[in-house]
Every structure is written in C-alpha cells, then in structure tokens.
Amino acid sequence: MSSQSPISARVVLLCGPSGSGKSLLAARSGLPVLRLDDFYKEGDDPTLPLVAGTSDIDWDDPGSWDADIAVAAIERLCRTRRAQVPLYDISLSARTGEETVDIGGTPLFIAEGIFAAEIIGRCRDLGLLADALCLSRGPVRTFRRRFLRDLKEGRKSVPFLLRRGWRLMRLERSIIARQTALGAHACDRDEALTRLATAAVAGRTATGTSTSTIAPA
C-alpha cells in the first residue's frame, strides 16, 4: 500500500485503561474516529489468551486483538481516507458485519482503544502518527465508570465484570506505565484536547485542508 497513494492524513492514537473516557473525549474532539475495539478477535479464536489461573478470556491482553488488521485500516485511512472495518459486538464476542469509515477532507483523525499504544511504533515507522495520548482518571473513578458502562451495555455477565473490574483497578498504574513506555503521553482530558487542537492545526498547515473544530477544554 505504501507504494500507492501518498499519506494525506495522520492519526492520533488514544489509549488508556478501559473506562478512562477515551470514547467521550474522541466524540468531543469533533474529529473522525476509528474504534479500535472493533478489531478484537472472535470468541472462538483458539489464540485468545486466558486470565492466569482462570477460564476467563483475557480481553485486556493485546493477544485478544488483531493489531495487523487495525494498522492496515489506519494506513488505508491515512492514504485513501476510506477503509472497510469490522463491526464487533462485545456482548457476543463476535464480528457482526462491516462498515465504511470515511474521514473526508480532514488531515487528522483519532484511533481510540485500550490497545492503541501497542501500535504506536508501527504507525510512527509508517509515517502515520501525529500524536499518541494516554488518558487517566485514577483507579477508583475508572473502576466505577467502567462497571456502570459495561453493566448498562450488557457487555458481559455481572460476575465477569466484577472480576475484571477488580483486576484492572489493581493493575491500572502498571497499564499506564506500559502504555507510556510504548510512547504515549499520559494526560487528563483537558490536556488531551489541547494537544489534539495543536495536532489539528499542524495537520491543516501541512496539507492546506480544513478540519473539524475541536471543542475547547
């Protein structure tokens, strides 16, 4: 693909623990968004990892996610501005179809998900990366928001959500440490919006195109 269309847009990778507010921030930015959660493997995939000592699938392990397909979709968006991507139902642990993501004329878009940090190096090497941000709210706030969201959306059974939530709350600091070690900048919502605005201006200047207005912090 790199020998075909030139790069005409770049991506901001938005990571952070599950429940840290990535989707809300991405929506507030006004920029086009690629949902990286749609690149999970299906529930019957034999390569899915398990939580140590249990029979639970570890959906927070990068091995539960298809990084190759995600990077390919990001590169298509950066080069052609359109990509076919999977639609994934977390409650079913299955892909349910496909949709077309079209970023229009903007020089910048967001790809958000808990595994976004895993592909920072690959996107940088391909010349696709504008910035990489890691959101953090604090373990207790994140636990509460994650549990209420997942319960409302019926993502998994209540016992599973409680086990997962407790485990992630204890691991939150190490999750953030890993993501920042991979190249993400740890920040809160307001700083993230400021950095997105800066990246949007830089992209607009570089390409001479217009982009969506980012809401002020």
C-alpha positions as CSV (number, residue, x, y, z in Angstrom):
1,M,0.0,0.0,0.0
2,S,2.9,2.3,0.8
3,S,3.8,2.4,-3.0
4,Q,0.3,3.5,-3.9
5,S,-1.4,6.6,-2.5
6,P,0.7,9.2,-0.6
7,I,-0.1,9.9,3.0
8,S,-2.6,12.7,3.2
9,A,-3.8,12.4,6.8
10,R,-2.3,11.3,10.1
11,V,-3.6,9.6,13.2
12,V,-3.7,10.4,16.9
13,L,-3.7,7.1,18.9
14,L,-5.8,7.5,22.0
15,C,-5.2,4.9,24.7
16,G,-5.7,4.5,28.4
17,P,-7.3,2.0,30.8
18,S,-10.8,0.7,29.9
19,G,-13.3,3.3,31.3
20,S,-10.9,6.2,31.3
21,G,-13.1,8.3,28.9
22,K,-11.4,7.7,25.5
23,S,-14.7,7.4,23.6
24,L,-16.2,10.5,25.2
25,L,-13.0,12.5,24.5
26,A,-12.9,11.3,20.9
27,A,-16.5,12.3,20.3
28,R,-16.0,15.7,22.0
29,S,-13.0,16.5,19.7
30,G,-15.2,16.7,16.6
31,L,-12.6,14.6,14.7
32,P,-13.3,11.4,12.7
33,V,-12.9,8.4,15.0
34,L,-11.8,4.8,14.3
35,R,-12.9,2.4,17.1
36,L,-10.1,0.0,17.7
37,D,-12.3,-2.2,19.9
38,D,-13.9,-3.4,16.6
39,F,-10.6,-5.2,15.9
40,Y,-11.0,-7.8,18.7
41,K,-10.6,-11.4,17.8
42,E,-13.8,-13.5,17.8
43,G,-14.7,-15.5,20.9
44,D,-14.0,-18.9,19.3
45,D,-10.5,-17.9,18.2
46,P,-8.1,-20.6,19.6
47,T,-5.3,-18.0,20.1
48,L,-7.3,-16.0,22.7
49,P,-5.3,-15.7,26.0
50,L,-6.8,-16.6,29.4
51,V,-6.6,-14.8,32.7
52,A,-3.9,-16.7,34.7
53,G,-5.5,-19.3,36.9
54,T,-9.0,-19.0,35.4
55,S,-11.1,-20.0,32.4
56,D,-11.9,-16.3,31.6
57,I,-10.7,-15.0,28.3
58,D,-8.4,-12.1,29.0
59,W,-9.9,-9.4,26.8
60,D,-7.3,-6.9,28.3
61,D,-4.4,-8.8,26.8
62,P,-3.1,-7.5,23.5
63,G,-3.2,-11.1,22.3
64,S,-7.1,-10.8,22.2
65,W,-6.8,-8.1,19.5
66,D,-5.8,-8.1,15.8
67,A,-3.1,-5.4,15.5
68,D,-2.3,-6.2,11.9
69,I,-5.8,-5.5,10.6
70,A,-6.0,-2.4,12.8
71,V,-2.8,-1.0,11.4
72,A,-3.8,-1.8,7.9
73,A,-7.1,0.1,8.3
74,I,-5.3,3.1,9.8
75,E,-2.9,3.1,6.8
76,R,-5.7,3.0,4.4
77,L,-7.4,5.9,6.1
78,C,-4.2,7.9,6.0
79,R,-3.6,7.2,2.3
80,T,-7.1,6.9,0.8
81,R,-9.3,8.4,3.5
82,R,-11.7,5.4,3.4
83,A,-11.5,2.0,4.9
84,Q,-13.7,-1.0,5.4
85,V,-13.6,-2.0,9.0
86,P,-15.3,-4.8,11.1
87,L,-18.2,-4.2,13.3
88,Y,-17.8,-6.0,16.6
89,D,-20.4,-6.8,19.3
90,I,-18.6,-7.1,22.7
91,S,-21.5,-8.8,24.3
92,L,-21.4,-11.6,21.7
93,S,-17.6,-11.6,21.4
94,A,-18.1,-11.7,17.6
95,R,-17.9,-9.6,14.5
96,T,-21.3,-8.8,13.1
97,G,-20.5,-7.1,9.8
98,E,-18.5,-4.4,8.3
99,E,-18.8,-0.6,7.8
100,T,-17.0,2.1,5.8
101,V,-15.1,4.7,7.7
102,D,-14.7,7.9,5.7
103,I,-12.6,10.7,7.2
104,G,-13.5,13.2,4.5
105,G,-11.0,16.1,3.9
106,T,-9.6,16.3,7.5
107,P,-5.8,15.8,7.8
108,L,-6.2,14.3,11.3
109,F,-8.3,11.5,12.8
110,I,-8.4,9.6,16.1
111,A,-8.0,5.8,16.6
112,E,-9.1,5.0,20.1
113,G,-9.0,1.8,22.2
114,I,-7.2,0.1,25.1
115,F,-4.6,-1.4,22.8
116,A,-3.8,1.8,20.8
117,A,-0.4,2.0,22.5
118,E,0.6,-1.4,21.1
119,I,0.8,0.1,17.6
120,I,2.5,3.4,18.3
121,G,5.8,2.2,16.9
122,R,4.4,0.7,13.8
123,C,2.4,3.8,13.0
124,R,5.4,6.0,13.6
125,D,7.6,3.9,11.4
126,L,5.0,4.1,8.6
127,G,4.9,7.9,8.9
128,L,1.2,7.8,10.0
129,L,1.5,9.1,13.6
130,A,0.6,12.7,14.7
131,D,0.5,12.0,18.4
132,A,-0.2,9.3,21.0
133,L,-2.1,10.1,24.2
134,C,-2.9,8.0,27.3
135,L,-5.9,9.1,29.4
136,S,-6.0,8.6,33.1
137,R,-8.8,9.3,35.7
138,G,-7.5,7.4,38.7
139,P,-8.2,3.7,39.5
140,V,-11.3,4.2,41.6
141,R,-13.1,6.6,39.2
142,T,-12.2,4.4,36.3
143,F,-13.5,1.3,38.0
144,R,-16.8,2.9,38.7
145,R,-17.3,4.4,35.3
146,R,-16.2,1.1,33.5
147,F,-18.5,-1.1,35.6
148,L,-21.6,1.2,35.1
149,R,-20.9,1.5,31.4
150,D,-20.4,-2.3,30.9
151,L,-23.4,-3.2,33.0
152,K,-25.6,-0.7,31.1
153,E,-24.4,-2.1,27.7
154,G,-24.7,-5.7,28.8
155,R,-21.1,-6.4,27.7
156,K,-20.5,-9.5,29.8
157,S,-22.1,-11.2,32.9
158,V,-22.1,-9.3,36.2
159,P,-19.6,-11.7,37.9
160,F,-17.2,-11.4,34.9
161,L,-17.4,-7.6,35.0
162,L,-16.7,-7.5,38.8
163,R,-13.8,-9.9,38.5
164,R,-12.4,-7.9,35.5
165,G,-13.0,-4.6,37.2
166,W,-11.3,-5.5,40.4
167,R,-8.3,-6.9,38.5
168,L,-8.0,-3.8,36.3
169,M,-8.3,-1.5,39.2
170,R,-5.3,-3.1,40.8
171,L,-3.4,-3.1,37.6
172,E,-4.2,0.4,36.4
173,R,-0.9,2.0,37.3
174,S,1.1,-0.7,35.5
175,I,-1.2,-0.4,32.5
176,I,-0.5,3.3,32.2
177,A,3.2,2.7,32.8
178,R,3.3,0.2,29.9
179,Q,1.4,2.5,27.5
180,T,3.7,5.4,28.3
181,A,6.7,3.2,27.9
182,L,5.4,2.4,24.4
183,G,5.4,6.1,23.6
184,A,2.0,7.5,24.7
185,H,1.8,10.8,26.6
186,A,-0.1,10.5,29.9
187,C,-2.6,13.3,30.3
188,D,-6.0,14.3,31.5
189,R,-9.0,15.3,29.3
190,D,-8.1,19.0,29.1
191,E,-4.5,18.5,28.2
192,A,-5.6,15.8,25.6
193,L,-7.9,18.3,24.0
194,T,-5.2,20.9,23.8
195,R,-2.8,18.5,22.2
196,L,-5.5,17.4,19.7
197,A,-6.1,21.1,18.8
198,T,-2.3,21.6,18.2
199,A,-2.1,18.5,16.1
200,A,-5.1,19.6,14.0
201,V,-3.6,23.0,13.3
202,A,-0.3,21.4,12.4
203,G,-2.1,19.0,10.0
204,R,-4.1,21.8,8.5
205,T,-1.0,23.8,7.9
206,A,0.9,20.9,6.3
207,T,-1.9,19.9,3.9
208,G,-3.7,23.2,3.3
209,T,-7.0,21.5,4.2
210,S,-9.7,22.2,6.7
211,T,-10.6,20.0,9.7
212,S,-13.4,19.8,12.3
213,T,-13.4,22.2,15.2
214,I,-12.1,20.8,18.4
215,A,-14.1,21.8,21.4
216,P,-12.2,24.0,23.9
217,A,-11.1,22.4,27.2
